[in-house]
Amino acid sequence: MRSQKSGDKGFTLFEILIVLTIIGIFLGFVIPKFHDLEQASLKASARQIANLASYASNEAVSRRQPYILHIDMHRGEYWLTTTEHRQSDGGKRLITKKRLPEGIKFISQSVTAPPLIDYQFTPYGFRDEALIQLSDRHQRVYEVFIPAVGERFTVRIKDQGLRIKD
């Protein structure tokens, strides 16, 4: 061990290597978690849309009035409205409006798909059948399937052409 002189200040190469090793190990655990956070955000967004569609379907039947799920493909926004029969102007009442998180977007199965899409939920339990797809920066895709009648709403992972039930 060396004795420290008054002008001898700083770190040894060994101390610097130990600190860099600790930082490397720490980053090895942290960086994959950021990857998982984006996938969790994608999955949560898909589930929110499925839950909102399920809510719209149930409310349309119980309140005996139509509900509409609107999707703006370009802005990454979606909202739910209902037509109030009691309003003299027949206007729509906004129930909720949401925006997809940063890095998540709607994707279309068709090149000619309109930028605004409406899905109807009727008081008789019928609804527009839909397959809504969401994607993230890593091209992972989640699908929200809304059946026309009866069946449960599902959120599925679409991976390399294979559909895996979530």
N, CA and C atoms as an extended XYZ file, in Angstrom:
498
Properties=species:S:1:pos:R:3:atomname:S:1:resname:S:1:resid:I:1 pbc="F F F"
N         0.843       -1.164        0.000 N   MET     1
C         0.000        0.000        0.000 CA  MET     1
C         0.892        1.232        0.000 C   MET     1
N         0.522        2.217       -0.776 N   ARG     2
C         1.331        3.426       -0.840 CA  ARG     2
C         0.855        4.423        0.187 C   ARG     2
N         1.762        5.215        0.560 N   SER     3
C         1.363        6.303        1.455 CA  SER     3
C         0.976        7.483        0.588 C   SER     3
N        -0.066        8.201        0.982 N   GLN     4
C        -0.534        9.337        0.185 CA  GLN     4
C         0.282       10.563        0.525 C   GLN     4
N         0.739       11.198       -0.518 N   LYS     5
C         1.432       12.458       -0.359 CA  LYS     5
C         0.399       13.561       -0.458 C   LYS     5
N         0.744       14.725       -0.038 N   SER     6
C        -0.209       15.831       -0.041 CA  SER     6
C        -0.677       16.199       -1.441 C   SER     6
N         0.086       16.016       -2.470 N   GLY     7
C        -0.298       16.380       -3.839 CA  GLY     7
C        -0.864       15.203       -4.623 C   GLY     7
N        -0.912       13.992       -4.048 N   ASP     8
C        -1.348       12.779       -4.729 CA  ASP     8
C        -2.851       12.571       -4.499 C   ASP     8
N        -3.676       13.069       -5.433 N   LYS     9
C        -5.131       12.930       -5.295 CA  LYS     9
C        -5.664       12.247       -6.535 C   LYS     9
N        -6.804       11.537       -6.408 N   GLY    10
C        -7.431       10.893       -7.554 CA  GLY    10
C        -7.741        9.439       -7.274 C   GLY    10
N        -8.185        8.745       -8.328 N   PHE    11
C        -8.571        7.344       -8.207 CA  PHE    11
C        -7.579        6.479       -8.958 C   PHE    11
N        -7.422        5.270       -8.474 N   THR    12
C        -6.555        4.323       -9.180 CA  THR    12
C        -7.344        3.693      -10.324 C   THR    12
N        -6.631        3.109      -11.256 N   LEU    13
C        -7.271        2.431      -12.379 CA  LEU    13
C        -8.162        1.299      -11.875 C   LEU    13
N        -7.736        0.595      -10.853 N   PHE    14
C        -8.521       -0.499      -10.284 CA  PHE    14
C        -9.854        0.008       -9.729 C   PHE    14
N        -9.844        1.135       -9.029 N   GLU    15
C       -11.081        1.708       -8.470 CA  GLU    15
C       -12.047        2.118       -9.580 C   GLU    15
N       -11.507        2.692      -10.654 N   ILE    16
C       -12.348        3.108      -11.780 CA  ILE    16
C       -12.970        1.875      -12.445 C   ILE    16
N       -12.192        0.804      -12.621 N   LEU    17
C       -12.726       -0.419      -13.217 CA  LEU    17
C       -13.825       -1.045      -12.362 C   LEU    17
N       -13.668       -1.018      -11.067 N   ILE    18
C       -14.702       -1.562      -10.166 CA  ILE    18
C       -15.999       -0.765      -10.325 C   ILE    18
N       -15.920        0.555      -10.344 N   VAL    19
C       -17.105        1.402      -10.485 CA  VAL    19
C       -17.773        1.150      -11.841 C   VAL    19
N       -16.987        1.068      -12.915 N   LEU    20
C       -17.555        0.808      -14.241 CA  LEU    20
C       -18.215       -0.570      -14.312 C   LEU    20
N       -17.640       -1.548      -13.644 N   THR    21
C       -18.242       -2.884      -13.600 CA  THR    21
C       -19.587       -2.851      -12.893 C   THR    21
N       -19.661       -2.147      -11.785 N   ILE    22
C       -20.924       -2.031      -11.042 CA  ILE    22
C       -21.976       -1.318      -11.891 C   ILE    22
N       -21.593       -0.250      -12.578 N   ILE    23
C       -22.536        0.479      -13.451 CA  ILE    23
C       -23.009       -0.431      -14.592 C   ILE    23
N       -22.091       -1.214      -15.173 N   GLY    24
C       -22.460       -2.142      -16.249 CA  GLY    24
C       -23.458       -3.192      -15.792 C   GLY    24
N       -23.240       -3.735      -14.618 N   ILE    25
C       -24.172       -4.729      -14.068 CA  ILE    25
C       -25.541       -4.089      -13.829 C   ILE    25
N       -25.551       -2.895      -13.286 N   PHE    26
C       -26.796       -2.173      -13.029 CA  PHE    26
C       -27.566       -1.930      -14.334 C   PHE    26
N       -26.868       -1.458      -15.363 N   LEU    27
C       -27.519       -1.201      -16.650 CA  LEU    27
C       -28.013       -2.490      -17.295 C   LEU    27
N       -27.338       -3.587      -17.054 N   GLY    28
C       -27.774       -4.880      -17.569 CA  GLY    28
C       -29.134       -5.282      -17.027 C   GLY    28
N       -29.474       -4.823      -15.839 N   PHE    29
C       -30.789       -5.107      -15.272 CA  PHE    29
C       -31.823       -4.053      -15.653 C   PHE    29
N       -31.408       -2.817      -15.799 N   VAL    30
C       -32.342       -1.712      -16.019 CA  VAL    30
C       -32.806       -1.611      -17.472 C   VAL    30
N       -31.918       -1.747      -18.432 N   ILE    31
C       -32.272       -1.555      -19.842 CA  ILE    31
C       -33.368       -2.529      -20.303 C   ILE    31
N       -33.316       -3.817      -19.974 N   PRO    32
C       -34.434       -4.695      -20.374 CA  PRO    32
C       -35.772       -4.279      -19.766 C   PRO    32
N       -35.754       -3.654      -18.620 N   LYS    33
C       -37.003       -3.212      -17.990 CA  LYS    33
C       -37.669       -2.114      -18.810 C   LYS    33
N       -36.893       -1.235      -19.454 N   PHE    34
C       -37.476       -0.213      -20.316 CA  PHE    34
C       -38.180       -0.861      -21.501 C   PHE    34
N       -37.602       -1.918      -22.025 N   HIS    35
C       -38.208       -2.678      -23.122 CA  HIS    35
C       -39.543       -3.264      -22.658 C   HIS    35
N       -39.564       -3.811      -21.445 N   ASP    36
C       -40.789       -4.383      -20.889 CA  ASP    36
C       -41.841       -3.309      -20.626 C   ASP    36
N       -41.415       -2.107      -20.252 N   LEU    37
C       -42.366       -1.026      -19.986 CA  LEU    37
C       -43.134       -0.641      -21.244 C   LEU    37
N       -42.465       -0.600      -22.375 N   GLU    38
C       -43.151       -0.248      -23.618 CA  GLU    38
C       -44.150       -1.332      -24.007 C   GLU    38
N       -43.779       -2.584      -23.819 N   GLN    39
C       -44.715       -3.667      -24.125 CA  GLN    39
C       -45.892       -3.628      -23.152 C   GLN    39
N       -45.643       -3.323      -21.897 N   ALA    40
C       -46.730       -3.203      -20.919 CA  ALA    40
C       -47.666       -2.062      -21.287 C   ALA    40
N       -47.120       -0.967      -21.796 N   SER    41
C       -47.925        0.171      -22.229 CA  SER    41
C       -48.799       -0.218      -23.418 C   SER    41
N       -48.250       -0.979      -24.348 N   LEU    42
C       -49.003       -1.455      -25.505 CA  LEU    42
C       -50.150       -2.363      -25.055 C   LEU    42
N       -49.841       -3.287      -24.176 N   LYS    43
C       -50.850       -4.224      -23.674 CA  LYS    43
C       -51.940       -3.478      -22.894 C   LYS    43
N       -51.554       -2.533      -22.068 N   ALA    44
C       -52.517       -1.755      -21.284 CA  ALA    44
C       -53.432       -0.942      -22.196 C   ALA    44
N       -52.886       -0.372      -23.256 N   SER    45
C       -53.696        0.399      -24.206 CA  SER    45
C       -54.729       -0.497      -24.885 C   SER    45
N       -54.309       -1.680      -25.295 N   ALA    46
C       -55.235       -2.621      -25.926 CA  ALA    46
C       -56.340       -3.020      -24.954 C   ALA    46
N       -55.975       -3.275      -23.718 N   ARG    47
C       -56.978       -3.651      -22.712 CA  ARG    47
C       -57.941       -2.498      -22.420 C   ARG    47
N       -57.432       -1.265      -22.401 N   GLN    48
C       -58.310       -0.108      -22.172 CA  GLN    48
C       -59.347        0.010      -23.274 C   GLN    48
N       -58.933       -0.198      -24.507 N   ILE    49
C       -59.879       -0.113      -25.623 CA  ILE    49
C       -60.907       -1.243      -25.540 C   ILE    49
N       -60.460       -2.448      -25.214 N   ALA    50
C       -61.390       -3.574      -25.062 CA  ALA    50
C       -62.378       -3.312      -23.923 C   ALA    50
N       -61.887       -2.779      -22.814 N   ASN    51
C       -62.765       -2.484      -21.685 CA  ASN    51
C       -63.761       -1.377      -22.026 C   ASN    51
N       -63.310       -0.364      -22.761 N   LEU    52
C       -64.202        0.718      -23.160 CA  LEU    52
C       -65.282        0.198      -24.112 C   LEU    52
N       -64.910       -0.683      -25.031 N   ALA    53
C       -65.884       -1.267      -25.957 CA  ALA    53
C       -66.888       -2.137      -25.197 C   ALA    53
N       -66.413       -2.903      -24.238 N   SER    54
C       -67.303       -3.729      -23.425 CA  SER    54
C       -68.266       -2.857      -22.618 C   SER    54
N       -67.744       -1.784      -22.046 N   TYR    55
C       -68.576       -0.822      -21.311 CA  TYR    55
C       -69.647       -0.234      -22.225 C   TYR    55
N       -69.255        0.180      -23.435 N   ALA    56
C       -70.198        0.768      -24.393 CA  ALA    56
C       -71.299       -0.226      -24.746 C   ALA    56
N       -70.926       -1.474      -24.942 N   SER    57
C       -71.903       -2.503      -25.290 CA  SER    57
C       -72.910       -2.704      -24.155 C   SER    57
N       -72.402       -2.811      -22.935 N   ASN    58
C       -73.280       -3.010      -21.769 CA  ASN    58
C       -74.179       -1.807      -21.517 C   ASN    58
N       -73.615       -0.610      -21.614 N   GLU    59
C       -74.389        0.613      -21.376 CA  GLU    59
C       -75.450        0.824      -22.455 C   GLU    59
N       -75.139        0.490      -23.693 N   ALA    60
C       -76.109        0.651      -24.782 CA  ALA    60
C       -77.357       -0.184      -24.514 C   ALA    60
N       -77.152       -1.398      -24.031 N   VAL    61
C       -78.288       -2.281      -23.738 CA  VAL    61
C       -79.035       -1.814      -22.488 C   VAL    61
N       -78.299       -1.527      -21.419 N   SER    62
C       -78.970       -1.168      -20.159 CA  SER    62
C       -79.655        0.197      -20.217 C   SER    62
N       -79.109        1.144      -20.931 N   ARG    63
C       -79.712        2.486      -21.023 CA  ARG    63
C       -80.619        2.655      -22.250 C   ARG    63
N       -80.633        1.614      -23.073 N   ARG    64
C       -81.465        1.612      -24.288 CA  ARG    64
C       -81.187        2.814      -25.204 C   ARG    64
N       -79.908        3.047      -25.419 N   GLN    65
C       -79.521        4.097      -26.361 CA  GLN    65
C       -78.190        3.714      -27.007 C   GLN    65
N       -77.987        4.109      -28.247 N   PRO    66
C       -76.762        3.717      -28.953 CA  PRO    66
C       -75.518        4.431      -28.410 C   PRO    66
N       -74.413        3.716      -28.437 N   TYR    67
C       -73.109        4.267      -28.081 CA  TYR    67
C       -72.205        4.100      -29.289 C   TYR    67
N       -71.251        5.011      -29.426 N   ILE    68
C       -70.331        4.962      -30.567 CA  ILE    68
C       -68.898        5.111      -30.055 C   ILE    68
N       -68.046        4.180      -30.450 N   LEU    69
C       -66.611        4.266      -30.167 CA  LEU    69
C       -65.956        4.860      -31.403 C   LEU    69
N       -65.354        6.027      -31.256 N   HIS    70
C       -64.703        6.727      -32.363 CA  HIS    70
C       -63.191        6.516      -32.243 C   HIS    70
N       -62.534        6.259      -33.365 N   ILE    71
C       -61.076        6.095      -33.375 CA  ILE    71
C       -60.495        7.007      -34.444 C   ILE    71
N       -59.559        7.842      -34.027 N   ASP    72
C       -58.815        8.699      -34.957 CA  ASP    72
C       -57.458        8.038      -35.174 C   ASP    72
N       -57.308        7.394      -36.325 N   MET    73
C       -56.095        6.623      -36.623 CA  MET    73
C       -54.844        7.493      -36.655 C   MET    73
N       -54.963        8.721      -37.162 N   HIS    74
C       -53.795        9.579      -37.323 CA  HIS    74
C       -53.353       10.233      -36.023 C   HIS    74
N       -54.282       10.654      -35.215 N   ARG    75
C       -53.942       11.338      -33.958 CA  ARG    75
C       -53.724       10.391      -32.788 C   ARG    75
N       -54.090        9.135      -32.956 N   GLY    76
C       -53.938        8.179      -31.865 CA  GLY    76
C       -54.904        8.455      -30.725 C   GLY    76
N       -56.090        8.931      -31.070 N   GLU    77
C       -57.100        9.239      -30.059 CA  GLU    77
C       -58.315        8.339      -30.252 C   GLU    77
N       -59.012        8.095      -29.147 N   TYR    78
C       -60.272        7.369      -29.222 CA  TYR    78
C       -61.203        7.922      -28.157 C   TYR    78
N       -62.510        7.923      -28.464 N   TRP    79
C       -63.468        8.472      -27.528 CA  TRP    79
C       -64.809        7.768      -27.696 C   TRP    79
N       -65.616        7.886      -26.670 N   LEU    80
C       -66.915        7.235      -26.637 CA  LEU    80
C       -67.990        8.298      -26.505 C   LEU    80
N       -69.019        8.192      -27.343 N   THR    81
C       -70.153        9.120      -27.260 CA  THR    81
C       -71.444        8.321      -27.236 C   THR    81
N       -72.503        8.994      -26.838 N   THR    82
C       -73.843        8.423      -26.900 CA  THR    82
C       -74.780        9.479      -27.450 C   THR    82
N       -75.808        9.025      -28.108 N   THR    83
C       -76.821        9.942      -28.610 CA  THR    83
C       -77.888       10.081      -27.537 C   THR    83
N       -78.068       11.269      -27.065 N   GLU    84
C       -79.085       11.530      -26.051 CA  GLU    84
C       -80.424       11.720      -26.730 C   GLU    84
N       -81.384       10.852      -26.422 N   HIS    85
C       -82.721       10.977      -27.008 CA  HIS    85
C       -83.455       12.184      -26.439 C   HIS    85
N       -83.079       12.607      -25.241 N   ARG    86
C       -83.779       13.706      -24.581 CA  ARG    86
C       -83.358       15.064      -25.111 C   ARG    86
N       -82.203       15.137      -25.776 N   GLN    87
C       -81.749       16.431      -26.272 CA  GLN    87
C       -82.552       16.831      -27.503 C   GLN    87
N       -82.965       18.077      -27.536 N   SER    88
C       -83.781       18.556      -28.652 CA  SER    88
C       -82.990       18.593      -29.966 C   SER    88
N       -81.682       18.810      -29.876 N   ASP    89
C       -80.879       18.891      -31.102 CA  ASP    89
C       -80.352       17.529      -31.554 C   ASP    89
N       -80.611       16.473      -30.759 N   GLY    90
C       -80.152       15.136      -31.123 CA  GLY    90
C       -78.644       14.992      -31.095 C   GLY    90
N       -77.974       15.854      -30.337 N   GLY    91
C       -76.520       15.853      -30.294 CA  GLY    91
C       -75.936       14.673      -29.563 C   GLY    91
N       -74.631       14.546      -29.662 N   LYS    92
C       -73.921       13.449      -29.005 CA  LYS    92
C       -73.295       13.950      -27.717 C   LYS    92
N       -73.313       13.087      -26.711 N   ARG    93
C       -72.711       13.423      -25.424 CA  ARG    93
C       -71.405       12.631      -25.299 C   ARG    93
N       -70.338       13.343      -25.014 N   LEU    94
C       -69.024       12.708      -24.850 CA  LEU    94
C       -68.972       11.992      -23.504 C   LEU    94
N       -68.623       10.722      -23.528 N   ILE    95
C       -68.475        9.939      -22.296 CA  ILE    95
C       -67.029       10.017      -21.817 C   ILE    95
N       -66.090        9.728      -22.699 N   THR    96
C       -64.665        9.793      -22.356 CA  THR    96
C       -63.845        9.969      -23.630 C   THR    96
N       -62.684       10.582      -23.482 N   LYS    97
C       -61.761       10.745      -24.604 CA  LYS    97
C       -60.358       10.432      -24.102 C   LYS    97
N       -59.616        9.624      -24.878 N   LYS    98
C       -58.269        9.212      -24.474 CA  LYS    98
C       -57.323        9.285      -25.662 C   LYS    98
N       -56.039        9.324      -25.330 N   ARG    99
C       -54.981        9.341      -26.344 CA  ARG    99
C       -54.036        8.177      -26.041 C   ARG    99
N       -53.553        7.547      -27.112 N   LEU   100
C       -52.582        6.468      -26.946 CA  LEU   100
C       -51.277        7.034      -26.392 C   LEU   100
N       -50.558        6.259      -25.581 N   PRO   101
C       -49.266        6.728      -25.063 CA  PRO   101
C       -48.252        6.944      -26.190 C   PRO   101
N       -47.235        7.710      -25.897 N   GLU   102
C       -46.150        7.978      -26.847 CA  GLU   102
C       -45.549        6.657      -27.325 C   GLU   102
N       -45.370        6.516      -28.637 N   GLY   103
C       -44.765        5.313      -29.202 CA  GLY   103
C       -45.763        4.226      -29.566 C   GLY   103
N       -47.028        4.388      -29.180 N   ILE   104
C       -48.074        3.420      -29.511 CA  ILE   104
C       -48.957        4.056      -30.585 C   ILE   104
N       -49.346        3.265      -31.584 N   LYS   105
C       -50.195        3.816      -32.649 CA  LYS   105
C       -51.194        2.767      -33.118 C   LYS   105
N       -52.278        3.255      -33.721 N   PHE   106
C       -53.228        2.376      -34.381 CA  PHE   106
C       -52.628        2.000      -35.725 C   PHE   106
N       -52.841        0.765      -36.151 N   ILE   107
C       -52.423        0.381      -37.492 CA  ILE   107
C       -53.645       -0.128      -38.235 C   ILE   107
N       -53.619        0.042      -39.539 N   SER   108
C       -54.748       -0.327      -40.369 CA  SER   108
C       -54.418       -1.551      -41.193 C   SER   108
N       -55.426       -2.358      -41.436 N   GLN   109
C       -55.243       -3.537      -42.276 CA  GLN   109
C       -55.411       -3.177      -43.742 C   GLN   109
N       -55.865       -1.960      -44.007 N   SER   110
C       -56.150       -1.538      -45.365 CA  SER   110
C       -55.471       -0.209      -45.663 C   SER   110
N       -54.962       -0.074      -46.847 N   VAL   111
C       -54.332        1.174      -47.260 CA  VAL   111
C       -55.379        2.275      -47.390 C   VAL   111
N       -56.598        1.890      -47.748 N   THR   112
C       -57.660        2.873      -47.981 CA  THR   112
C       -58.539        3.117      -46.761 C   THR   112
N       -58.114        2.681      -45.596 N   ALA   113
C       -58.920        2.874      -44.391 CA  ALA   113
C       -59.050        4.367      -44.082 C   ALA   113
N       -60.255        4.794      -43.691 N   PRO   114
C       -60.433        6.216      -43.368 CA  PRO   114
C       -59.709        6.575      -42.065 C   PRO   114
N       -59.327        7.837      -41.913 N   PRO   115
C       -58.616        8.231      -40.697 CA  PRO   115
C       -59.505        8.200      -39.446 C   PRO   115
N       -60.812        8.394      -39.624 N   LEU   116
C       -61.764        8.330      -38.508 CA  LEU   116
C       -62.677        7.130      -38.705 C   LEU   116
N       -62.742        6.280      -37.696 N   ILE   117
C       -63.571        5.074      -37.773 CA  ILE   117
C       -64.520        5.079      -36.582 C   ILE   117
N       -65.790        4.757      -36.833 N   ASP   118
C       -66.803        4.681      -35.786 CA  ASP   118
C       -67.299        3.247      -35.668 C   ASP   118
N       -67.418        2.769      -34.434 N   TYR   119
C       -67.976        1.451      -34.160 CA  TYR   119
C       -69.241        1.648      -33.335 C   TYR   119
N       -70.371        1.126      -33.839 N   GLN   120
C       -71.680        1.311      -33.220 CA  GLN   120
C       -71.990        0.186      -32.237 C   GLN   120
N       -72.640        0.551      -31.133 N   PHE   121
C       -73.145       -0.395      -30.146 CA  PHE   121
C       -74.628       -0.075      -29.970 C   PHE   121
N       -75.505       -1.019      -30.306 N   THR   122
C       -76.940       -0.729      -30.316 CA  THR   122
C       -77.607       -1.139      -29.001 C   THR   122
N       -78.786       -0.592      -28.738 N   PRO   123
C       -79.543       -0.968      -27.531 CA  PRO   123
C       -80.023       -2.420      -27.560 C   PRO   123
N       -79.945       -3.076      -28.709 N   TYR   124
C       -80.426       -4.450      -28.850 CA  TYR   124
C       -79.313       -5.485      -28.683 C   TYR   124
N       -78.121       -5.032      -28.318 N   GLY   125
C       -77.013       -5.946      -28.081 CA  GLY   125
C       -76.143       -6.219      -29.292 C   GLY   125
N       -76.474       -5.620      -30.426 N   PHE   126
C       -75.646       -5.787      -31.617 CA  PHE   126
C       -74.560       -4.715      -31.633 C   PHE   126
N       -73.470       -5.016      -32.287 N   ARG   127
C       -72.370       -4.048      -32.400 CA  ARG   127
C       -71.618       -4.323      -33.694 C   ARG   127
N       -70.915       -3.313      -34.141 N   ASP   128
C       -70.083       -3.490      -35.334 CA  ASP   128
C       -68.903       -4.386      -34.972 C   ASP   128
N       -68.731       -5.462      -35.728 N   GLU   129
C       -67.582       -6.328      -35.482 CA  GLU   129
C       -66.324       -5.572      -35.890 C   GLU   129
N       -65.294       -5.693      -35.079 N   ALA   130
C       -64.076       -4.925      -35.361 CA  ALA   130
C       -62.834       -5.685      -34.923 C   ALA   130
N       -61.757       -5.400      -35.621 N   LEU   131
C       -60.431       -5.863      -35.234 CA  LEU   131
C       -59.553       -4.615      -35.208 C   LEU   131
N       -59.258       -4.145      -34.012 N   ILE   132
C       -58.471       -2.924      -33.838 CA  ILE   132
C       -57.048       -3.349      -33.495 C   ILE   132
N       -56.085       -2.859      -34.260 N   GLN   133
C       -54.691       -3.246      -34.050 CA  GLN   133
C       -53.872       -2.064      -33.552 C   GLN   133
N       -53.038       -2.352      -32.559 N   LEU   134
C       -52.126       -1.360      -31.994 CA  LEU   134
C       -50.706       -1.878      -32.147 C   LEU   134
N       -49.772       -0.956      -32.400 N   SER   135
C       -48.379       -1.341      -32.579 CA  SER   135
C       -47.473       -0.386      -31.812 C   SER   135
N       -46.280       -0.866      -31.471 N   ASP   136
C       -45.290       -0.002      -30.817 CA  ASP   136
C       -44.083        0.183      -31.738 C   ASP   136
N       -43.063        0.810      -31.234 N   ARG   137
C       -41.861        1.103      -32.037 CA  ARG   137
C       -41.127       -0.149      -32.500 C   ARG   137
N       -41.313       -1.250      -31.772 N   HIS   138
C       -40.619       -2.496      -32.096 CA  HIS   138
C       -41.470       -3.403      -32.985 C   HIS   138
N       -42.549       -2.851      -33.538 N   GLN   139
C       -43.457       -3.576      -34.435 CA  GLN   139
C       -44.194       -4.719      -33.751 C   GLN   139
N       -44.273       -4.708      -32.428 N   ARG   140
C       -45.126       -5.678      -31.738 CA  ARG   140
C       -46.562       -5.223      -31.933 C   ARG   140
N       -47.459       -6.170      -32.123 N   VAL   141
C       -48.851       -5.827      -32.415 CA  VAL   141
C       -49.773       -6.529      -31.429 C   VAL   141
N       -50.698       -5.767      -30.887 N   TYR   142
C       -51.793       -6.313      -30.087 CA  TYR   142
C       -53.078       -6.045      -30.848 C   TYR   142
N       -53.987       -7.012      -30.810 N   GLU   143
C       -55.270       -6.880      -31.482 CA  GLU   143
C       -56.390       -6.890      -30.459 C   GLU   143
N       -57.367       -6.020      -30.664 N   VAL   144
C       -58.582       -6.014      -29.864 CA  VAL   144
C       -59.687       -6.491      -30.791 C   VAL   144
N       -60.301       -7.622      -30.447 N   PHE   145
C       -61.379       -8.157      -31.270 CA  PHE   145
C       -62.708       -7.862      -30.590 C   PHE   145
N       -63.590       -7.174      -31.331 N   ILE   146
C       -64.937       -6.872      -30.856 CA  ILE   146
C       -65.900       -7.701      -31.710 C   ILE   146
N       -66.527       -8.715      -31.122 N   PRO   147
C       -67.450       -9.542      -31.902 CA  PRO   147
C       -68.770       -8.815      -32.156 C   PRO   147
N       -69.473       -9.219      -33.196 N   ALA   148
C       -70.736       -8.570      -33.561 CA  ALA   148
C       -71.811       -8.790      -32.502 C   ALA   148
N       -71.815       -9.926      -31.885 N   VAL   149
C       -72.814      -10.220      -30.853 CA  VAL   149
C       -72.289      -11.349      -29.974 C   VAL   149
N       -72.704      -11.356      -28.735 N   GLY   150
C       -72.440      -12.494      -27.860 CA  GLY   150
C       -71.053      -12.625      -27.281 C   GLY   150
N       -70.126      -13.137      -28.040 N   GLU   151
C       -68.816      -13.534      -27.523 CA  GLU   151
C       -68.124      -12.455      -26.692 C   GLU   151
N       -67.081      -12.898      -25.982 N   ARG   152
C       -66.289      -11.969      -25.172 CA  ARG   152
C       -65.363      -11.145      -26.051 C   ARG   152
N       -65.079       -9.955      -25.583 N   PHE   153
C       -64.080       -9.110      -26.234 CA  PHE   153
C       -62.720       -9.700      -25.887 C   PHE   153
N       -61.820       -9.770      -26.849 N   THR   154
C       -60.513      -10.366      -26.573 CA  THR   154
C       -59.381       -9.433      -26.985 C   THR   154
N       -58.285       -9.566      -26.262 N   VAL   155
C       -57.045       -8.874      -26.595 CA  VAL   155
C       -56.045       -9.977      -26.908 C   VAL   155
N       -55.463       -9.908      -28.107 N   ARG   156
C       -54.535      -10.950      -28.539 CA  ARG   156
C       -53.208      -10.327      -28.950 C   ARG   156
N       -52.157      -11.124      -28.791 N   ILE   157
C       -50.844      -10.727      -29.289 CA  ILE   157
C       -50.731      -11.289      -30.700 C   ILE   157
N       -50.351      -10.448      -31.635 N   LYS   158
C       -50.104      -10.927      -32.998 CA  LYS   158
C       -48.597      -10.954      -33.175 C   LYS   158
N       -48.062      -12.148      -33.334 N   ASP   159
C       -46.608      -12.305      -33.401 CA  ASP   159
C       -46.239      -13.119      -34.623 C   ASP   159
N       -45.605      -12.494      -35.591 N   GLN   160
C       -45.124      -13.130      -36.801 CA  GLN   160
C       -46.220      -13.950      -37.471 C   GLN   160
N       -47.415      -13.373      -37.550 N   GLY   161
C       -48.510      -14.034      -38.234 CA  GLY   161
C       -49.258      -15.035      -37.386 C   GLY   161
N       -48.746      -15.357      -36.206 N   LEU   162
C       -49.432      -16.293      -35.334 CA  LEU   162
C       -50.257      -15.517      -34.317 C   LEU   162
N       -51.447      -15.950      -34.065 N   ARG   163
C       -52.287      -15.290      -33.077 CA  ARG   163
C       -52.278      -16.109      -31.805 C   ARG   163
N       -51.825      -15.505      -30.750 N   ILE   164
C       -51.727      -16.171      -29.454 CA  ILE   164
C       -52.730      -15.511      -28.531 C   ILE   164
N       -53.608      -16.291      -27.970 N   LYS   165
C       -54.617      -15.714      -27.069 CA  LYS   165
C       -53.925      -15.240      -25.805 C   LYS   165
N       -54.260      -14.009      -25.371 N   ASP   166
C       -53.622      -13.404      -24.205 CA  ASP   166
C       -54.394      -13.763      -22.952 C   ASP   166
